[in-house]
Amino acid sequence: MDWHPRMARDLAVLDHRLRPETEVPPAVYEVVRRVVYATGDPALLTQLQISRAVLGAGAAALAARCPVVVDSIAIQSALGQSLPRSFANPLYCAAAALARPHWQQPGVVRGMEALVQRCPRGLYVVGESVDALEALVGLIELKQVLPALVVATPPGWGAAAATKERLKATAIPWIMVEGERGGSAIAIAILDALIELTQASRSGV
């Protein structure tokens, strides 16, 4: 990967600290180290969970320019910088989607439900909203959507942990954080790592 020299030095220091503590496959390690670097949280080395064959699924979805659906404007803004420079995947945000309001549901849920209809094979990134994740997992269970990959990193209080367990029980490739940690910064770091790994694999680096 084409790291900035300072970042490369920092990652070398990080590798010296992390490598003795992990036996994860090299490609998975690349995702984990990027998330730890971006968040400054070495605990994510063991708390970031990645399902089997997920990296291949994510790379294929990015390279095929599958739509990327996110739950928050913060994630949309960050990926709006990196996606156009890489694979130019269409990018949609549930929090900003125009959906008919409903007094019983948050707007992000209505937006997610609307975008599922438009992007049944999209790459879904839920970094903040447990409500949006619950809606997405429910639609997966009903077989109304078949995501190429789900990144689920809402902070794991209460319902979030149960919803992540439901996601694990599906056949959908997923990346998530175990425990209470979570948020948009982790989701953004995961997607940036997937983008860079996919670019490197396609260029033969």
C-alpha positions, 0 to 999 in steps of 0.5 A, a space after each residue: 500500500 502507498 502509505 505516507 512516510 509518517 503513517 508508514 513509520 507509525 504502522 511499523 511501530 504498531 506492527 511491532 506491538 500487535 504482531 506478537 499478539 495475533 495469529 490472524 491471516 495477513 489480509 484480516 490483519 491489514 483490516 485490523 491494523 488500519 482500524 486500530 491505527 485510525 481509532 488508537 484503540 489496540 483492544 480492537 485487535 481482538 474485538 473486531 470480528 470478521 466472518 469467513 470469506 468476508 474480504 473476498 466478498 467485500 472486494 468483489 462488491 467494491 470492484 463490481 461497483 455495488 451500491 454502498 448504503 450507510 446509516 449516517 451522514 458522517 460516514 457518507 461524508 468520509 466515504 464520499 472522499 475515498 470512493 470516488 478516488 477508487 471504484 466510484 461505487 454509488 453511495 447512499 445514506 439512510 439518514 438523508 434518504 427521502 422516505 415518507 415519515 412515520 410517527 412510529 419509526 425514526 427517519 433513518 429506519 424509513 430511509 434504510 427500508 427505502 434504500 433496501 428496495 433500491 439496493 438489494 445487493 448493496 454493501 451496507 455500513 451501519 456505524 451508529 444507528 441500532 434502529 437502522 441495523 435492526 431494520 436491516 437484519 429484519 429484512 435480511 431474515 425476511 429475505 427481502 435483501 441479500 447484501 454483499 456485505 454488512 459492516 455493523 459497528 453501532 455501540 453495543 449497548 442492549 439491543 445492539 448486541 442481540 441484533 449483531 448475534 442475529 446477523 451472525 446467524 444469517 449467511 451474509 458476510 459481516 464485519 462487526 465489533 464485539 462488546 460496547 465499542 463502536 461508532 462511525 470512525 470504526 466503520 469508516 476505517 474498515 471501509 477504507 481498509 477494504 478499499 485499499 486492499 482491493 486496490 492493492 490486489 487488483 494492481 498486483 501489489 
